[in-house]
Amino acid sequence: MHIHKFERFWIKLSFVVIAFFIATVVYGFVVMDLKVIGASETLDPQDLGGTPFDNPGVREVTKNGVTEYEVYVQTIQFAFIPGTSEPITVPANAKVTFYITSPDVLHGFEVAGTNLNTMTIPGQVARFTTIFPEPASYGIVCNEYCGPAHHVMEGKINVVPQSEFDENYLVQ
Ligand code: CUA
């Protein structure tokens, strides 16, 4: 069978591209030691009892003598807990790590006007760490379609001075 030389060229090129993509995956796993999420890092979305998400909110923790904050959030149809009925309040200029999970369906957690943005997936914990440099107020929006009221699923983060946080918001 005759194959035109240009056609032959593109067939060969497509195999080169496939080989290249496979090589990047192998490189990522073998050389860079990337991992897919393991079963030990998942949780049962139907049963958050006994996990920190059972009592979501802001926690003050001390790591290596430094005070930082952990924020546990549930995303549900159609609210952030906390975030929607009460804002998430954190201090400015402190390290804040968000842990977010969803007991029902896929949602998004996007802090408007920043690059903080993650999907929240039932059974998995999304995590990111940030520092809000100044007192400010940020909107949170759900950016994954999650049902008929998806478009009204929103919340708020209030970043307050550390002194104000210590006085009014510190959870013991
Ligand atoms: Cu939750 Cu869209």
Backbone and ligand atoms as CSV (ligand in chain L), in Angstrom:
chain,resi,resn,atom,element,x,y,z
A,1,MET,N,N,0.847,-1.185,0.000
A,1,MET,CA,C,0.000,0.000,0.000
A,1,MET,C,C,0.892,1.249,0.000
A,2,HIS,N,N,0.527,2.168,-0.840
A,2,HIS,CA,C,1.327,3.386,-0.896
A,2,HIS,C,C,0.823,4.389,0.142
A,3,ILE,N,N,1.741,4.898,0.920
A,3,ILE,CA,C,1.393,5.971,1.862
A,3,ILE,C,C,2.151,7.218,1.435
A,4,HIS,N,N,1.423,8.255,1.262
A,4,HIS,CA,C,2.039,9.510,0.835
A,4,HIS,C,C,3.069,9.957,1.875
A,5,LYS,N,N,4.139,10.564,1.402
A,5,LYS,CA,C,5.226,10.873,2.349
A,5,LYS,C,C,4.796,11.843,3.442
A,6,PHE,N,N,3.884,12.766,3.121
A,6,PHE,CA,C,3.435,13.674,4.183
A,6,PHE,C,C,2.592,12.924,5.214
A,7,GLU,N,N,1.766,12.005,4.696
A,7,GLU,CA,C,0.945,11.221,5.618
A,7,GLU,C,C,1.843,10.376,6.526
A,8,ARG,N,N,2.860,9.799,5.915
A,8,ARG,CA,C,3.813,9.000,6.688
A,8,ARG,C,C,4.472,9.853,7.772
A,9,PHE,N,N,4.817,11.071,7.374
A,9,PHE,CA,C,5.450,11.982,8.326
A,9,PHE,C,C,4.536,12.239,9.534
A,10,TRP,N,N,3.262,12.513,9.286
A,10,TRP,CA,C,2.348,12.829,10.388
A,10,TRP,C,C,2.075,11.598,11.244
A,11,ILE,N,N,2.001,10.428,10.622
A,11,ILE,CA,C,1.825,9.193,11.411
A,11,ILE,C,C,3.007,9.012,12.359
A,12,LYS,N,N,4.207,9.174,11.815
A,12,LYS,CA,C,5.401,9.023,12.664
A,12,LYS,C,C,5.402,10.068,13.770
A,13,LEU,N,N,5.042,11.304,13.400
A,13,LEU,CA,C,5.057,12.379,14.396
A,13,LEU,C,C,4.070,12.078,15.529
A,14,SER,N,N,2.896,11.532,15.180
A,14,SER,CA,C,1.922,11.258,16.243
A,14,SER,C,C,2.451,10.204,17.214
A,15,PHE,N,N,3.219,9.220,16.701
A,15,PHE,CA,C,3.820,8.234,17.612
A,15,PHE,C,C,4.902,8.870,18.482
A,16,VAL,N,N,5.646,9.789,17.913
A,16,VAL,CA,C,6.671,10.483,18.702
A,16,VAL,C,C,6.010,11.268,19.832
A,17,VAL,N,N,4.909,11.935,19.518
A,17,VAL,CA,C,4.217,12.739,20.536
A,17,VAL,C,C,3.682,11.832,21.649
A,18,ILE,N,N,3.080,10.685,21.253
A,18,ILE,CA,C,2.564,9.747,22.265
A,18,ILE,C,C,3.711,9.242,23.149
A,19,ALA,N,N,4.816,8.884,22.512
A,19,ALA,CA,C,5.973,8.403,23.284
A,19,ALA,C,C,6.465,9.490,24.239
A,20,PHE,N,N,6.443,10.734,23.777
A,20,PHE,CA,C,6.882,11.849,24.618
A,20,PHE,C,C,5.969,11.991,25.837
A,21,PHE,N,N,4.651,11.900,25.621
A,21,PHE,CA,C,3.727,12.042,26.746
A,21,PHE,C,C,3.910,10.906,27.756
A,22,ILE,N,N,4.071,9.686,27.261
A,22,ILE,CA,C,4.300,8.562,28.175
A,22,ILE,C,C,5.593,8.797,28.958
A,23,ALA,N,N,6.611,9.298,28.264
A,23,ALA,CA,C,7.894,9.555,28.935
A,23,ALA,C,C,7.733,10.609,30.026
A,24,THR,N,N,6.888,11.636,29.790
A,24,THR,CA,C,6.730,12.662,30.836
A,24,THR,C,C,6.048,12.071,32.064
A,25,VAL,N,N,5.080,11.153,31.851
A,25,VAL,CA,C,4.411,10.522,32.994
A,25,VAL,C,C,5.403,9.659,33.770
A,26,VAL,N,N,6.184,8.865,33.036
A,26,VAL,CA,C,7.188,8.009,33.692
A,26,VAL,C,C,8.196,8.876,34.440
A,27,TYR,N,N,8.629,9.957,33.817
A,27,TYR,CA,C,9.582,10.871,34.449
A,27,TYR,C,C,8.995,11.437,35.746
A,28,GLY,N,N,7.716,11.839,35.688
A,28,GLY,CA,C,7.069,12.415,36.870
A,28,GLY,C,C,7.025,11.441,38.032
A,29,PHE,N,N,6.684,10.191,37.744
A,29,PHE,CA,C,6.553,9.213,38.824
A,29,PHE,C,C,7.909,8.715,39.311
A,30,VAL,N,N,8.844,8.471,38.378
A,30,VAL,CA,C,10.115,7.851,38.757
A,30,VAL,C,C,11.111,8.888,39.260
A,31,VAL,N,N,11.278,9.968,38.515
A,31,VAL,CA,C,12.324,10.935,38.868
A,31,VAL,C,C,11.804,11.972,39.859
A,32,MET,N,N,10.608,12.517,39.606
A,32,MET,CA,C,10.098,13.574,40.477
A,32,MET,C,C,9.326,13.017,41.662
A,33,ASP,N,N,9.070,11.701,41.669
A,33,ASP,CA,C,8.382,11.046,42.775
A,33,ASP,C,C,6.985,11.629,43.024
A,34,LEU,N,N,6.277,11.973,41.954
A,34,LEU,CA,C,4.896,12.437,42.095
A,34,LEU,C,C,4.021,11.258,42.494
A,35,LYS,N,N,2.918,11.578,43.216
A,35,LYS,CA,C,2.028,10.508,43.658
A,35,LYS,C,C,0.584,10.852,43.356
A,36,VAL,N,N,-0.206,9.851,43.051
A,36,VAL,CA,C,-1.648,10.073,43.035
A,36,VAL,C,C,-2.127,9.899,44.464
A,37,ILE,N,N,-3.307,10.475,44.746
A,37,ILE,CA,C,-3.777,10.434,46.122
A,37,ILE,C,C,-4.032,8.980,46.534
A,38,GLY,N,N,-3.575,8.632,47.733
A,38,GLY,CA,C,-3.704,7.256,48.191
A,38,GLY,C,C,-4.955,7.053,49.021
A,39,ALA,N,N,-5.362,5.815,49.204
A,39,ALA,CA,C,-6.577,5.514,49.962
A,39,ALA,C,C,-6.479,6.040,51.388
A,40,SER,N,N,-5.266,6.090,51.944
A,40,SER,CA,C,-5.112,6.537,53.321
A,40,SER,C,C,-5.398,8.023,53.468
A,41,GLU,N,N,-5.370,8.763,52.341
A,41,GLU,CA,C,-5.620,10.200,52.419
A,41,GLU,C,C,-7.063,10.547,52.095
A,42,THR,N,N,-7.896,9.536,51.922
A,42,THR,CA,C,-9.292,9.809,51.617
A,42,THR,C,C,-10.138,9.587,52.868
A,43,LEU,N,N,-11.375,10.045,52.822
A,43,LEU,CA,C,-12.281,9.796,53.927
A,43,LEU,C,C,-13.649,9.456,53.352
A,44,ASP,N,N,-14.514,8.944,54.234
A,44,ASP,CA,C,-15.842,8.551,53.791
A,44,ASP,C,C,-16.738,9.785,53.789
A,45,PRO,N,N,-17.171,10.254,52.617
A,45,PRO,CA,C,-17.953,11.492,52.594
A,45,PRO,C,C,-19.283,11.376,53.336
A,46,GLN,N,N,-19.795,10.152,53.486
A,46,GLN,CA,C,-21.076,9.963,54.169
A,46,GLN,C,C,-20.908,10.015,55.681
A,47,ASP,N,N,-19.666,9.918,56.143
A,47,ASP,CA,C,-19.449,9.805,57.574
A,47,ASP,C,C,-18.221,10.610,57.984
A,48,LEU,N,N,-18.441,11.913,58.244
A,48,LEU,CA,C,-17.321,12.776,58.627
A,48,LEU,C,C,-17.150,12.802,60.143
A,49,GLY,N,N,-17.980,12.051,60.854
A,49,GLY,CA,C,-17.860,11.965,62.308
A,49,GLY,C,C,-16.486,11.436,62.689
A,50,GLY,N,N,-15.888,12.043,63.709
A,50,GLY,CA,C,-14.569,11.609,64.126
A,50,GLY,C,C,-13.453,12.241,63.315
A,51,THR,N,N,-13.786,13.013,62.268
A,51,THR,CA,C,-12.771,13.759,61.534
A,51,THR,C,C,-12.874,15.226,61.955
A,52,PRO,N,N,-11.845,16.032,61.670
A,52,PRO,CA,C,-11.932,17.449,62.047
A,52,PRO,C,C,-13.088,18.170,61.343
A,53,PHE,N,N,-13.576,17.584,60.249
A,53,PHE,CA,C,-14.668,18.226,59.514
A,53,PHE,C,C,-16.001,18.113,60.237
A,54,ASP,N,N,-16.054,17.247,61.253
A,54,ASP,CA,C,-17.249,17.092,62.062
A,54,ASP,C,C,-17.540,18.391,62.809
A,55,ASN,N,N,-16.473,19.113,63.119
A,55,ASN,CA,C,-16.591,20.376,63.837
A,55,ASN,C,C,-15.789,21.416,63.063
A,56,PRO,N,N,-16.297,21.842,61.886
A,56,PRO,CA,C,-15.495,22.687,61.019
A,56,PRO,C,C,-15.271,24.074,61.620
A,57,GLY,N,N,-14.222,24.748,61.152
A,57,GLY,CA,C,-13.925,26.082,61.667
A,57,GLY,C,C,-12.434,26.342,61.697
A,58,VAL,N,N,-12.080,27.427,62.387
A,58,VAL,CA,C,-10.692,27.890,62.435
A,58,VAL,C,C,-10.035,27.377,63.713
A,59,ARG,N,N,-8.843,26.802,63.595
A,59,ARG,CA,C,-8.096,26.328,64.776
A,59,ARG,C,C,-6.742,27.038,64.810
A,60,GLU,N,N,-6.305,27.353,66.014
A,60,GLU,CA,C,-4.948,27.872,66.178
A,60,GLU,C,C,-4.051,26.712,66.563
A,61,VAL,N,N,-2.947,26.548,65.850
A,61,VAL,CA,C,-2.030,25.454,66.151
A,61,VAL,C,C,-0.615,26.012,66.240
A,62,THR,N,N,0.230,25.296,66.946
A,62,THR,CA,C,1.621,25.720,67.060
A,62,THR,C,C,2.496,24.658,66.410
A,63,LYS,N,N,3.254,25.075,65.403
A,63,LYS,CA,C,4.160,24.140,64.738
A,63,LYS,C,C,5.565,24.706,64.814
A,64,ASN,N,N,6.467,23.938,65.397
A,64,ASN,CA,C,7.853,24.373,65.582
A,64,ASN,C,C,7.914,25.731,66.275
A,65,GLY,N,N,7.046,25.927,67.272
A,65,GLY,CA,C,7.065,27.165,68.040
A,65,GLY,C,C,6.421,28.345,67.338
A,66,VAL,N,N,5.872,28.118,66.131
A,66,VAL,CA,C,5.244,29.216,65.397
A,66,VAL,C,C,3.725,29.004,65.394
A,67,THR,N,N,3.002,30.086,65.683
A,67,THR,CA,C,1.542,29.991,65.688
A,67,THR,C,C,1.022,30.106,64.268
A,68,GLU,N,N,0.212,29.148,63.885
A,68,GLU,CA,C,-0.458,29.237,62.592
A,68,GLU,C,C,-1.880,28.729,62.715
A,69,TYR,N,N,-2.577,28.734,61.613
A,69,TYR,CA,C,-4.020,28.475,61.680
A,69,TYR,C,C,-4.428,27.407,60.673
A,70,GLU,N,N,-5.392,26.608,61.091
A,70,GLU,CA,C,-5.983,25.607,60.212
A,70,GLU,C,C,-7.472,25.911,60.088
A,71,VAL,N,N,-7.967,25.846,58.881
A,71,VAL,CA,C,-9.385,26.112,58.655
A,71,VAL,C,C,-10.004,24.888,57.998
A,72,TYR,N,N,-10.939,24.262,58.715
A,72,TYR,CA,C,-11.645,23.099,58.171
A,72,TYR,C,C,-12.999,23.555,57.638
A,73,VAL,N,N,-13.271,23.215,56.392
A,73,VAL,CA,C,-14.493,23.692,55.736
A,73,VAL,C,C,-15.187,22.524,55.042
A,74,GLN,N,N,-16.506,22.480,55.183
A,74,GLN,CA,C,-17.317,21.564,54.371
A,74,GLN,C,C,-17.997,22.381,53.280
A,75,THR,N,N,-18.028,21.843,52.091
A,75,THR,CA,C,-18.820,22.452,51.029
A,75,THR,C,C,-20.037,21.558,50.807
A,76,ILE,N,N,-21.211,22.137,50.949
A,76,ILE,CA,C,-22.443,21.360,50.754
A,76,ILE,C,C,-23.337,22.098,49.773
A,77,GLN,N,N,-24.345,21.424,49.276
A,77,GLN,CA,C,-25.372,22.097,48.471
A,77,GLN,C,C,-26.190,22.975,49.405
A,78,PHE,N,N,-26.159,24.283,49.484
A,78,PHE,CA,C,-25.411,25.179,48.620
A,78,PHE,C,C,-24.756,26.200,49.525
A,79,ALA,N,N,-23.809,25.737,50.325
A,79,ALA,CA,C,-23.198,26.611,51.327
A,79,ALA,C,C,-21.792,26.139,51.677
A,80,PHE,N,N,-21.018,27.070,52.206
A,80,PHE,CA,C,-19.724,26.754,52.796
A,80,PHE,C,C,-19.900,26.767,54.313
A,81,ILE,N,N,-19.430,25.709,54.974
A,81,ILE,CA,C,-19.548,25.625,56.430
A,81,ILE,C,C,-18.155,25.522,57.041
A,82,PRO,N,N,-17.665,26.598,57.688
A,82,PRO,CA,C,-18.267,27.925,57.748
A,82,PRO,C,C,-17.977,28.699,56.468
A,83,GLY,N,N,-18.503,29.926,56.401
A,83,GLY,CA,C,-18.265,30.764,55.231
A,83,GLY,C,C,-19.543,31.435,54.771
A,84,THR,N,N,-20.634,30.671,54.759
A,84,THR,CA,C,-21.874,31.235,54.214
A,84,THR,C,C,-22.723,31.874,55.313
A,85,SER,N,N,-23.172,31.088,56.296
A,85,SER,CA,C,-24.043,31.698,57.309
A,85,SER,C,C,-23.220,32.500,58.316
A,86,GLU,N,N,-21.937,32.136,58.462
A,86,GLU,CA,C,-21.023,32.973,59.255
A,86,GLU,C,C,-19.715,33.024,58.473
A,87,PRO,N,N,-19.052,34.197,58.429
A,87,PRO,CA,C,-17.814,34.276,57.660
A,87,PRO,C,C,-16.685,33.466,58.313
A,88,ILE,N,N,-15.697,33.106,57.497
A,88,ILE,CA,C,-14.464,32.515,58.021
A,88,ILE,C,C,-13.583,33.691,58.423
A,89,THR,N,N,-13.226,33.771,59.701
A,89,THR,CA,C,-12.404,34.890,60.159
A,89,THR,C,C,-11.010,34.389,60.510
A,90,VAL,N,N,-9.998,34.998,59.886
A,90,VAL,CA,C,-8.609,34.613,60.137
A,90,VAL,C,C,-7.776,35.876,60.337
A,91,PRO,N,N,-6.636,35.766,61.024
A,91,PRO,CA,C,-5.803,36.948,61.219
A,91,PRO,C,C,-4.941,37.246,59.990
A,92,ALA,N,N,-4.619,38.522,59.815
A,92,ALA,CA,C,-3.719,38.931,58.743
A,92,ALA,C,C,-2.292,38.517,59.094
A,93,ASN,N,N,-1.480,38.336,58.051
A,93,ASN,CA,C,-0.059,38.096,58.242
A,93,ASN,C,C,0.273,36.821,59.003
A,94,ALA,N,N,-0.607,35.845,58.931
A,94,ALA,CA,C,-0.354,34.561,59.590
A,94,ALA,C,C,-0.512,33.458,58.555
A,95,LYS,N,N,0.196,32.357,58.813
A,95,LYS,CA,C,0.090,31.227,57.910
A,95,LYS,C,C,-1.235,30.512,58.145
A,96,VAL,N,N,-2.018,30.378,57.101
A,96,VAL,CA,C,-3.341,29.762,57.207
A,96,VAL,C,C,-3.425,28.611,56.213
A,97,THR,N,N,-3.750,27.415,56.720
A,97,THR,CA,C,-3.935,26.266,55.835
A,97,THR,C,C,-5.397,25.871,55.820
A,98,PHE,N,N,-5.953,25.833,54.637
A,98,PHE,CA,C,-7.345,25.417,54.464
A,98,PHE,C,C,-7.386,23.929,54.160
A,99,TYR,N,N,-8.319,23.227,54.810
A,99,TYR,CA,C,-8.628,21.823,54.508
A,99,TYR,C,C,-10.111,21.790,54.156
A,100,ILE,N,N,-10.420,21.325,52.973
A,100,ILE,CA,C,-11.809,21.425,52.513
A,100,ILE,C,C,-12.258,20.085,51.948
A,101,THR,N,N,-13.439,19.667,52.359
A,101,THR,CA,C,-13.994,18.450,51.774
A,101,THR,C,C,-15.485,18.641,51.547
A,102,SER,N,N,-16.056,17.708,50.792
A,102,SER,CA,C,-17.453,17.795,50.415
A,102,SER,C,C,-18.159,16.502,50.789
A,103,PRO,N,N,-19.256,16.576,51.563
A,103,PRO,CA,C,-19.975,15.353,51.884
A,103,PRO,C,C,-20.988,14.954,50.811
A,104,ASP,N,N,-21.276,15.846,49.850
A,104,ASP,CA,C,-22.310,15.475,48.874
A,104,ASP,C,C,-21.775,15.378,47.442
A,105,VAL,N,N,-21.596,16.501,46.785
A,105,VAL,CA,C,-21.190,16.452,45.377
A,105,VAL,C,C,-19.958,17.338,45.170
A,106,LEU,N,N,-19.472,17.347,43.942
A,106,LEU,CA,C,-18.324,18.185,43.598
A,106,LEU,C,C,-18.696,19.661,43.718
A,107,HIS,N,N,-17.844,20.430,44.404
A,107,HIS,CA,C,-18.005,21.879,44.480
A,107,HIS,C,C,-16.667,22.533,44.158
A,108,GLY,N,N,-16.690,23.860,44.130
A,108,GLY,CA,C,-15.450,24.625,44.009
A,108,GLY,C,C,-15.325,25.524,45.215
A,109,PHE,N,N,-14.075,25.916,45.490
A,109,PHE,CA,C,-13.814,26.874,46.569
A,109,PHE,C,C,-12.826,27.872,45.988
A,110,GLU,N,N,-13.365,29.011,45.551
A,110,GLU,CA,C,-12.511,30.030,44.942
A,110,GLU,C,C,-12.609,31.293,45.764
A,111,VAL,N,N,-11.443,31.794,46.191
A,111,VAL,CA,C,-11.418,33.042,46.930
A,111,VAL,C,C,-11.295,34.157,45.895
A,112,ALA,N,N,-12.379,34.891,45.705
A,112,ALA,CA,C,-12.467,35.857,44.605
A,112,ALA,C,C,-11.354,36.893,44.699
A,113,GLY,N,N,-10.748,37.188,43.571
A,113,GLY,CA,C,-9.713,38.204,43.501
A,113,GLY,C,C,-8.342,37.698,43.903
A,114,THR,N,N,-8.201,36.389,44.161
A,114,THR,CA,C,-6.913,35.808,44.497
A,114,THR,C,C,-6.695,34.598,43.585
A,115,ASN,N,N,-5.545,33.958,43.729
A,115,ASN,CA,C,-5.327,32.719,42.977
A,115,ASN,C,C,-5.622,31.489,43.832
A,116,LEU,N,N,-6.341,31.664,44.943
A,116,LEU,CA,C,-6.728,30.531,45.788
A,116,LEU,C,C,-7.978,29.904,45.191
A,117,ASN,N,N,-7.855,28.694,44.728
A,117,ASN,CA,C,-8.953,28.099,43.973
A,117,ASN,C,C,-8.747,26.596,43.949
A,118,THR,N,N,-9.732,25.839,44.433
A,118,THR,CA,C,-9.611,24.391,44.369
A,118,THR,C,C,-10.974,23.760,44.141
A,119,MET,N,N,-10.970,22.571,43.558
A,119,MET,CA,C,-12.169,21.751,43.545
A,119,MET,C,C,-12.284,21.097,44.910
A,120,THR,N,N,-13.489,20.819,45.343
A,120,THR,CA,C,-13.660,20.023,46.563
A,120,THR,C,C,-14.416,18.765,46.163
A,121,ILE,N,N,-13.787,17.638,46.428
A,121,ILE,CA,C,-14.251,16.365,45.881
A,121,ILE,C,C,-14.701,15.459,47.021
A,122,PRO,N,N,-15.923,14.904,46.930
A,122,PRO,CA,C,-16.372,13.997,47.990
A,122,PRO,C,C,-15.346,12.882,48.207
A,123,GLY,N,N,-14.975,12.665,49.472
A,123,GLY,CA,C,-14.031,11.597,49.777
A,123,GLY,C,C,-12.584,12.039,49.782
A,124,GLN,N,N,-12.319,13.264,49.334
A,124,GLN,CA,C,-10.936,13.739,49.328
A,124,GLN,C,C,-10.855,15.073,50.060
A,125,VAL,N,N,-9.638,15.402,50.489
A,125,VAL,CA,C,-9.423,16.643,51.215
A,125,VAL,C,C,-8.565,17.560,50.357
A,126,ALA,N,N,-9.121,18.711,49.992
A,126,ALA,CA,C,-8.339,19.722,49.279
A,126,ALA,C,C,-7.595,20.548,50.320
A,127,ARG,N,N,-6.349,20.907,50.014
A,127,ARG,CA,C,-5.548,21.626,51.002
A,127,ARG,C,C,-4.719,22.691,50.311
A,128,PHE,N,N,-4.693,23.889,50.880
A,128,PHE,CA,C,-3.733,24.897,50.412
A,128,PHE,C,C,-3.380,25.801,51.573
A,129,THR,N,N,-2.203,26.376,51.488
A,129,THR,CA,C,-1.702,27.243,52.550
A,129,THR,C,C,-1.477,28.627,51.981
A,130,THR,N,N,-1.835,29.634,52.750
A,130,THR,CA,C,-1.650,30.998,52.274
A,130,THR,C,C,-1.392,31.921,53.444
A,131,ILE,N,N,-1.016,33.146,53.129
A,131,ILE,CA,C,-0.920,34.222,54.121
A,131,ILE,C,C,-1.668,35.409,53.538
A,132,PHE,N,N,-2.673,35.903,54.254
A,132,PHE,CA,C,-3.355,37.122,53.814
A,132,PHE,C,C,-2.572,38.292,54.412
A,133,PRO,N,N,-1.945,39.122,53.583
A,133,PRO,CA,C,-1.031,40.126,54.140
A,133,PRO,C,C,-1.720,41.248,54.899
A,134,GLU,N,N,-2.950,41.607,54.507
A,134,GLU,CA,C,-3.612,42.783,55.084
A,134,GLU,C,C,-5.015,42.405,55.533
A,135,PRO,N,N,-5.555,43.130,56.520
A,135,PRO,CA,C,-6.967,42.951,56.819
A,135,PRO,C,C,-7.797,43.267,55.571
A,136,ALA,N,N,-8.754,42.415,55.260
A,136,ALA,CA,C,-9.578,42.595,54.060
A,136,ALA,C,C,-10.743,41.635,54.137
A,137,SER,N,N,-11.646,41.789,53.202
A,137,SER,CA,C,-12.771,40.878,53.121
A,137,SER,C,C,-12.790,40.281,51.715
A,138,TYR,N,N,-12.959,38.960,51.651
A,138,TYR,CA,C,-12.951,38.277,50.360
A,138,TYR,C,C,-14.225,37.470,50.192
A,139,GLY,N,N,-14.716,37.453,48.981
A,139,GLY,CA,C,-15.845,36.573,48.681
A,139,GLY,C,C,-15.337,35.182,48.333
A,140,ILE,N,N,-16.131,34.164,48.681
A,140,ILE,CA,C,-15.843,32.792,48.256
A,140,ILE,C,C,-16.950,32.402,47.285
A,141,VAL,N,N,-16.587,31.831,46.163
A,141,VAL,CA,C,-17.614,31.353,45.236
A,141,VAL,C,C,-17.377,29.887,44.915
A,142,CYS,N,N,-18.482,29.207,44.650
A,142,CYS,CA,C,-18.403,27.836,44.161
A,142,CYS,C,C,-18.351,27.918,42.640
A,143,ASN,N,N,-17.296,27.364,42.074
A,143,ASN,CA,C,-17.152,27.485,40.618
A,143,ASN,C,C,-17.270,26.138,39.903
A,144,GLU,N,N,-17.884,25.162,40.574
A,144,GLU,CA,C,-18.193,23.900,39.893
A,144,GLU,C,C,-19.701,23.717,39.977
A,145,TYR,N,N,-20.330,23.404,38.859
A,145,TYR,CA,C,-21.786,23.257,38.874
A,145,TYR,C,C,-22.173,22.135,39.837
A,146,CYS,N,N,-23.023,22.450,40.829
A,146,CYS,CA,C,-23.333,21.467,41.868
A,146,CYS,C,C,-24.826,21.287,42.084
A,147,GLY,N,N,-25.654,21.900,41.245
A,147,GLY,CA,C,-27.085,21.729,41.398
A,147,GLY,C,C,-27.822,23.030,41.098
A,148,PRO,N,N,-29.145,23.026,41.296
A,148,PRO,CA,C,-29.959,24.159,40.845
A,148,PRO,C,C,-29.624,25.490,41.522
A,149,ALA,N,N,-29.073,25.484,42.726
A,149,ALA,CA,C,-28.757,26.757,43.389
A,149,ALA,C,C,-27.248,27.028,43.395
A,150,HIS,N,N,-26.533,26.365,42.497
A,150,HIS,CA,C,-25.085,26.570,42.388
A,150,HIS,C,C,-24.721,28.053,42.312
A,151,HIS,N,N,-25.484,28.804,41.524
A,151,HIS,CA,C,-25.136,30.209,41.259
A,151,HIS,C,C,-25.274,31.096,42.494
A,152,VAL,N,N,-25.961,30.628,43.535
A,152,VAL,CA,C,-26.048,31.458,44.741
A,152,VAL,C,C,-25.160,30.917,45.865
A,153,MET,N,N,-24.350,29.913,45.574
A,153,MET,CA,C,-23.480,29.338,46.609
A,153,MET,C,C,-22.256,30.237,46.781
A,154,GLU,N,N,-22.244,30.981,47.863
A,154,GLU,CA,C,-21.150,31.912,48.081
A,154,GLU,C,C,-20.887,32.055,49.575
A,155,GLY,N,N,-19.744,32.633,49.893
A,155,GLY,CA,C,-19.391,32.826,51.286
A,155,GLY,C,C,-18.430,33.981,51.432
A,156,LYS,N,N,-17.834,34.092,52.618
A,156,LYS,CA,C,-17.015,35.254,52.912
A,156,LYS,C,C,-15.843,34.868,53.815
A,157,ILE,N,N,-14.696,35.466,53.558
A,157,ILE,CA,C,-13.548,35.357,54.464
A,157,ILE,C,C,-13.245,36.756,54.965
A,158,ASN,N,N,-13.194,36.925,56.269
A,158,ASN,CA,C,-12.786,38.204,56.842
A,158,ASN,C,C,-11.385,38.054,57.416
A,159,VAL,N,N,-10.481,38.866,56.930
A,159,VAL,CA,C,-9.119,38.895,57.448
A,159,VAL,C,C,-9.021,40.109,58.358
A,160,VAL,N,N,-8.710,39.856,59.631
A,160,VAL,CA,C,-8.705,40.941,60.625
A,160,VAL,C,C,-7.308,41.047,61.242
A,161,PRO,N,N,-6.997,42.207,61.856
A,161,PRO,CA,C,-5.703,42.316,62.531
A,161,PRO,C,C,-5.565,41.239,63.600
A,162,GLN,N,N,-4.327,40.802,63.835
A,162,GLN,CA,C,-4.086,39.717,64.802
A,162,GLN,C,C,-4.684,40.040,66.169
A,163,SER,N,N,-4.546,41.311,66.623
A,163,SER,CA,C,-5.042,41.668,67.961
A,163,SER,C,C,-6.558,41.497,68.036
A,164,GLU,N,N,-7.231,41.916,66.972
A,164,GLU,CA,C,-8.687,41.775,66.940
A,164,GLU,C,C,-9.076,40.298,66.909
A,165,PHE,N,N,-8.293,39.529,66.175
A,165,PHE,CA,C,-8.584,38.092,66.115
A,165,PHE,C,C,-8.428,37.469,67.494
A,166,ASP,N,N,-7.311,37.799,68.152
A,166,ASP,CA,C,-7.042,37.206,69.465
A,166,ASP,C,C,-8.141,37.564,70.462
A,167,GLU,N,N,-8.657,38.801,70.351
A,167,GLU,CA,C,-9.669,39.240,71.303
A,167,GLU,C,C,-11.036,38.606,71.056
A,168,ASN,N,N,-11.419,38.512,69.790
A,168,ASN,CA,C,-12.815,38.183,69.477
A,168,ASN,C,C,-13.050,36.823,68.847
A,169,TYR,N,N,-12.038,36.257,68.231
A,169,TYR,CA,C,-12.319,35.081,67.419
A,169,TYR,C,C,-11.571,33.825,67.833
A,170,LEU,N,N,-10.663,33.977,68.793
A,170,LEU,CA,C,-9.828,32.828,69.120
A,170,LEU,C,C,-10.662,31.681,69.662
A,171,VAL,N,N,-10.526,30.543,69.023
A,171,VAL,CA,C,-11.256,29.358,69.468
A,171,VAL,C,C,-10.330,28.571,70.390
A,172,GLN,N,N,-10.793,28.288,71.565
A,172,GLN,CA,C,-9.936,27.564,72.512
A,172,GLN,C,C,-10.041,26.059,72.315
L,1,CUA,CU1,CU,-21.427,24.242,45.024
L,1,CUA,CU2,CU,-21.562,24.997,42.761
